[in-house]
Amino acid sequence: MTSVTIGTSHQHVEDVDVVGRRWRTGVLLLIVADASFVAALVFSYLYLRGLNTEQAWLAHGQHTAAIWLSWVIAVVLALSAVLYRWGQRGIQAGNETRFLSGSSLALLVLVVDAVIQVIQLAGFNFEVSTSAYSSAIYTLAGANLFHLVLTVFLGIAIVNRGRAHLYTKASNWQVQLVGMWWVWIAAAAIVSALATSFIASPNTGH
């Protein structure tokens, strides 16, 4: 972001809100870029499913991923975003204890979700090259795992800085920005789970 540390009591060259708004613009642009990537993956999944060129969407007799597990991953991720938001509201109200509790619980739930995502990827009983469905589902699951790992890193940083008392009611821009990202990846997981709930192609070629 920048060398300016928002949350300390030191005098800044620029007002903390000016820097914070600049950071917010950067995070929003990052989310827009990532949303374009996720939208492209979801579109590719639905496009390949609908087109089913030469019946290549699913191989004959191929097993598919459990739909319920994708929804478990999405719901657990949404729960972690809710917990983080609860903690964020705490620091915005000047309640540091609530902030640390909420962000720590959110991080713990997020780590659990990352483990579940790894289990799903490792448990696919088909190869990436088995079919168009296989390549699409592996890519979507891998993208979600990337989101989870990145957010775990951000969550650890936020919790550690919170424990160092670097955030206050008047200065908590970093908490807000990470919260924006957290909500976005939860929304992306839900969209992916919804798209991958539809497996059978409407174009059977018959």
NORTA-V192773 format. One record per residue. N is the residue number from 1. PHI is phi in whole degrees, -180 to 180 (* if undefined). PSI is psi in whole degrees, 0 to 359 (NA if undefined). OMEGA is omega in degrees with one decimal (NA if undefined). Layout:
BEGIN
n=N phi=PHI psi=PSI omega=OMEGA
n=N phi=PHI psi=PSI omega=OMEGA
END
This chain:
BEGIN
n=1 phi=* psi=280 omega=178.7
n=2 phi=-161 psi=168 omega=-179.0
n=3 phi=-78 psi=348 omega=178.9
n=4 phi=-71 psi=130 omega=179.5
n=5 phi=-103 psi=109 omega=179.3
n=6 phi=-85 psi=124 omega=179.5
n=7 phi=129 psi=348 omega=177.8
n=8 phi=-94 psi=170 omega=-178.9
n=9 phi=-93 psi=4 omega=-177.5
n=10 phi=-74 psi=154 omega=178.3
n=11 phi=-72 psi=134 omega=179.8
n=12 phi=-104 psi=153 omega=176.0
n=13 phi=-65 psi=320 omega=178.3
n=14 phi=-113 psi=156 omega=175.9
n=15 phi=-61 psi=141 omega=-176.2
n=16 phi=-62 psi=327 omega=179.6
n=17 phi=-71 psi=328 omega=176.1
n=18 phi=-65 psi=314 omega=178.2
n=19 phi=-65 psi=317 omega=-179.2
n=20 phi=-61 psi=317 omega=178.9
n=21 phi=-65 psi=326 omega=176.5
n=22 phi=-66 psi=317 omega=176.4
n=23 phi=-61 psi=318 omega=-178.9
n=24 phi=-61 psi=319 omega=177.2
n=25 phi=-61 psi=318 omega=179.0
n=26 phi=-63 psi=318 omega=179.7
n=27 phi=-67 psi=320 omega=177.9
n=28 phi=-62 psi=319 omega=177.5
n=29 phi=-66 psi=322 omega=176.7
n=30 phi=-63 psi=317 omega=-179.9
n=31 phi=-65 psi=319 omega=178.1
n=32 phi=-61 psi=317 omega=179.1
n=33 phi=-64 psi=316 omega=-179.7
n=34 phi=-68 psi=325 omega=177.5
n=35 phi=-64 psi=323 omega=177.1
n=36 phi=-63 psi=320 omega=178.2
n=37 phi=-65 psi=313 omega=179.6
n=38 phi=-64 psi=319 omega=178.9
n=39 phi=-61 psi=322 omega=178.5
n=40 phi=-65 psi=320 omega=179.0
n=41 phi=-65 psi=315 omega=179.8
n=42 phi=-65 psi=318 omega=177.9
n=43 phi=-61 psi=317 omega=179.8
n=44 phi=-61 psi=317 omega=178.8
n=45 phi=-59 psi=309 omega=-177.1
n=46 phi=-68 psi=325 omega=179.8
n=47 phi=-67 psi=312 omega=179.6
n=48 phi=-64 psi=321 omega=178.1
n=49 phi=-64 psi=316 omega=-177.5
n=50 phi=-72 psi=321 omega=-177.8
n=51 phi=-75 psi=313 omega=178.3
n=52 phi=49 psi=52 omega=-178.3
n=53 phi=-60 psi=127 omega=179.3
n=54 phi=52 psi=32 omega=178.3
n=55 phi=56 psi=37 omega=-176.1
n=56 phi=-93 psi=1 omega=-178.8
n=57 phi=-63 psi=311 omega=176.7
n=58 phi=-128 psi=136 omega=175.7
n=59 phi=-73 psi=155 omega=-179.1
n=60 phi=-61 psi=124 omega=178.7
n=61 phi=76 psi=11 omega=-176.7
n=62 phi=-71 psi=139 omega=172.0
n=63 phi=-78 psi=155 omega=177.9
n=64 phi=-122 psi=166 omega=-179.6
n=65 phi=-71 psi=149 omega=177.9
n=66 phi=-70 psi=121 omega=-179.2
n=67 phi=-63 psi=321 omega=-176.3
n=68 phi=-61 psi=327 omega=-177.8
n=69 phi=-69 psi=324 omega=176.4
n=70 phi=-63 psi=323 omega=178.4
n=71 phi=-72 psi=325 omega=175.3
n=72 phi=-60 psi=314 omega=179.1
n=73 phi=-60 psi=316 omega=-179.5
n=74 phi=-66 psi=317 omega=-178.1
n=75 phi=-68 psi=319 omega=178.6
n=76 phi=-64 psi=321 omega=177.4
n=77 phi=-65 psi=319 omega=177.0
n=78 phi=-63 psi=322 omega=177.7
n=79 phi=-62 psi=318 omega=179.5
n=80 phi=-64 psi=323 omega=178.4
n=81 phi=-66 psi=321 omega=178.1
n=82 phi=-65 psi=317 omega=178.9
n=83 phi=-64 psi=319 omega=178.9
n=84 phi=-65 psi=318 omega=178.9
n=85 phi=-61 psi=321 omega=176.8
n=86 phi=-61 psi=316 omega=177.7
n=87 phi=-67 psi=322 omega=178.9
n=88 phi=-61 psi=317 omega=177.5
n=89 phi=-63 psi=331 omega=177.6
n=90 phi=-64 psi=310 omega=-178.3
n=91 phi=-69 psi=330 omega=177.5
n=92 phi=-69 psi=338 omega=176.2
n=93 phi=-97 psi=3 omega=179.6
n=94 phi=85 psi=13 omega=-179.1
n=95 phi=-100 psi=93 omega=-176.2
n=96 phi=-69 psi=325 omega=179.6
n=97 phi=-62 psi=315 omega=178.1
n=98 phi=-63 psi=320 omega=178.6
n=99 phi=-61 psi=313 omega=-179.0
n=100 phi=-66 psi=321 omega=178.6
n=101 phi=-65 psi=312 omega=-177.8
n=102 phi=-65 psi=314 omega=-178.2
n=103 phi=-70 psi=324 omega=178.8
n=104 phi=-68 psi=316 omega=177.4
n=105 phi=-64 psi=319 omega=178.7
n=106 phi=-61 psi=319 omega=179.0
n=107 phi=-65 psi=317 omega=179.4
n=108 phi=-61 psi=314 omega=179.0
n=109 phi=-63 psi=322 omega=179.5
n=110 phi=-64 psi=319 omega=178.4
n=111 phi=-63 psi=317 omega=176.9
n=112 phi=-59 psi=318 omega=-179.6
n=113 phi=-65 psi=322 omega=177.8
n=114 phi=-63 psi=321 omega=177.6
n=115 phi=-64 psi=317 omega=178.3
n=116 phi=-62 psi=320 omega=179.4
n=117 phi=-64 psi=319 omega=177.3
n=118 phi=-63 psi=319 omega=178.2
n=119 phi=-61 psi=318 omega=178.7
n=120 phi=-62 psi=313 omega=-179.5
n=121 phi=-62 psi=316 omega=-178.7
n=122 phi=-70 psi=337 omega=-175.7
n=123 phi=-92 psi=357 omega=177.3
n=124 phi=-60 psi=124 omega=-179.6
n=125 phi=-97 psi=46 omega=174.1
n=126 phi=-155 psi=159 omega=-179.2
n=127 phi=-92 psi=163 omega=178.3
n=128 phi=-58 psi=323 omega=-175.2
n=129 phi=-88 psi=4 omega=-176.2
n=130 phi=-63 psi=319 omega=-177.0
n=131 phi=-163 psi=175 omega=175.9
n=132 phi=-64 psi=323 omega=177.2
n=133 phi=-60 psi=315 omega=-177.8
n=134 phi=-59 psi=311 omega=-178.2
n=135 phi=-65 psi=322 omega=-179.0
n=136 phi=-69 psi=316 omega=-176.8
n=137 phi=-71 psi=324 omega=175.7
n=138 phi=-63 psi=318 omega=-178.5
n=139 phi=-66 psi=317 omega=179.1
n=140 phi=-65 psi=317 omega=178.8
n=141 phi=-66 psi=321 omega=178.3
n=142 phi=-66 psi=322 omega=177.9
n=143 phi=-64 psi=320 omega=178.9
n=144 phi=-67 psi=322 omega=177.7
n=145 phi=-64 psi=321 omega=176.7
n=146 phi=-60 psi=315 omega=176.9
n=147 phi=-57 psi=314 omega=-177.0
n=148 phi=-64 psi=313 omega=-178.3
n=149 phi=-64 psi=316 omega=178.8
n=150 phi=-61 psi=318 omega=-178.0
n=151 phi=-73 psi=329 omega=173.5
n=152 phi=-60 psi=316 omega=178.1
n=153 phi=-60 psi=314 omega=178.6
n=154 phi=-65 psi=320 omega=-180.0
n=155 phi=-64 psi=319 omega=178.3
n=156 phi=-61 psi=317 omega=-179.9
n=157 phi=-63 psi=316 omega=-178.8
n=158 phi=-65 psi=316 omega=179.8
n=159 phi=-63 psi=316 omega=179.9
n=160 phi=-63 psi=319 omega=178.9
n=161 phi=-70 psi=327 omega=176.0
n=162 phi=-66 psi=320 omega=178.3
n=163 phi=-66 psi=335 omega=177.3
n=164 phi=-87 psi=7 omega=176.7
n=165 phi=61 psi=41 omega=-179.2
n=166 phi=-93 psi=355 omega=179.1
n=167 phi=-116 psi=142 omega=179.6
n=168 phi=-135 psi=176 omega=177.4
n=169 phi=-61 psi=325 omega=-177.0
n=170 phi=-88 psi=342 omega=-174.8
n=171 phi=-141 psi=95 omega=-178.3
n=172 phi=-147 psi=35 omega=-177.3
n=173 phi=-58 psi=318 omega=-178.4
n=174 phi=-62 psi=322 omega=177.7
n=175 phi=-62 psi=316 omega=-179.9
n=176 phi=-64 psi=318 omega=-176.3
n=177 phi=-68 psi=318 omega=176.7
n=178 phi=-65 psi=324 omega=176.7
n=179 phi=-62 psi=320 omega=176.7
n=180 phi=-60 psi=314 omega=-179.9
n=181 phi=-65 psi=319 omega=-178.0
n=182 phi=-61 psi=314 omega=178.8
n=183 phi=-63 psi=320 omega=-179.1
n=184 phi=-63 psi=314 omega=-176.3
n=185 phi=-68 psi=331 omega=175.0
n=186 phi=-66 psi=317 omega=178.5
n=187 phi=-64 psi=320 omega=179.6
n=188 phi=-64 psi=321 omega=179.5
n=189 phi=-66 psi=322 omega=179.1
n=190 phi=-66 psi=317 omega=178.3
n=191 phi=-62 psi=317 omega=179.6
n=192 phi=-65 psi=318 omega=179.0
n=193 phi=-63 psi=321 omega=179.4
n=194 phi=-65 psi=314 omega=-178.8
n=195 phi=-63 psi=316 omega=-176.3
n=196 phi=-79 psi=359 omega=173.4
n=197 phi=-74 psi=342 omega=178.0
n=198 phi=-102 psi=109 omega=-174.0
n=199 phi=-109 psi=306 omega=-177.0
n=200 phi=-62 psi=134 omega=180.0
n=201 phi=-79 psi=139 omega=176.1
n=202 phi=-73 psi=346 omega=-179.9
n=203 phi=-103 psi=90 omega=-178.6
n=204 phi=-84 psi=347 omega=179.3
n=205 phi=81 psi=5 omega=-178.9
n=206 phi=-95 psi=NA omega=NA
END
